[in-house]
Each structure stands twice: as structure tokens, then as C-alpha cells.
């Protein structure tokens, strides 16, 4: 693979390779939220969540709409939401069996 093609892959999968950002994505799969509401339902501080959202926005995982002084975050419905639906179907079909086998 050419060097120029590697960087987008690193950025994309690097964005997912973080528990905070994955937890944010899981919450945003259900509905749009602002930083405060995410902080109330996740075990992270507001600044940690804000940093996670910034990285997610940088790579196009989330969209941001300003509503007065607050910012409302949503998953990218064109690409990321369908991707996570597909990933969940794949994990349900294949990955749960792997986890179950490791515990035996």
C-alpha cells in the first residue's frame, strides 16, 4: 500500500482505538447530545469528552450543530451510523463466540 493511503487508515482506526471515543459513539447511536448530557451518562469528565468529540469530528464520525451557546453532536448518518450497524451485526455473529470460547 502506498504511503499516502496508509495515513487515512491510521486516522480512521486510530479514532476507533480509544474507549472514550467508542463510548461516545455508542451514546450517539441512540440520539444526539451535547457535552453536558454525555458527561452525565459517561464516566469521564467534560474535558475528556470534549477532546474525544473533537477527534471524532476531525475524522467525520460526528457532526456538530450550534444551538445558541451549546453544540449538539450527532453521528454521521450517511456513513458512520450504517457502518456501526454493520459492525454490530458482525460482532453479534462472530465475535461473541470468540469471547465465550476464551472463558472456557
LINHULIN-V44298 format. One record per helix or strand of 2 or more residues. SS is the DSSP state (2 for helix, 1 for strand). FROM is the first residue (numbers start at 1). TO is the last residue. If there is no record, write none. Layout:
# LINHULIN-V44298
SS/FROM/TO  SS/FROM/TO
This chain:
# LINHULIN-V44298
2/3/16  2/19/30  2/35/41  2/46/58  1/62/67  1/70/75  2/80/102
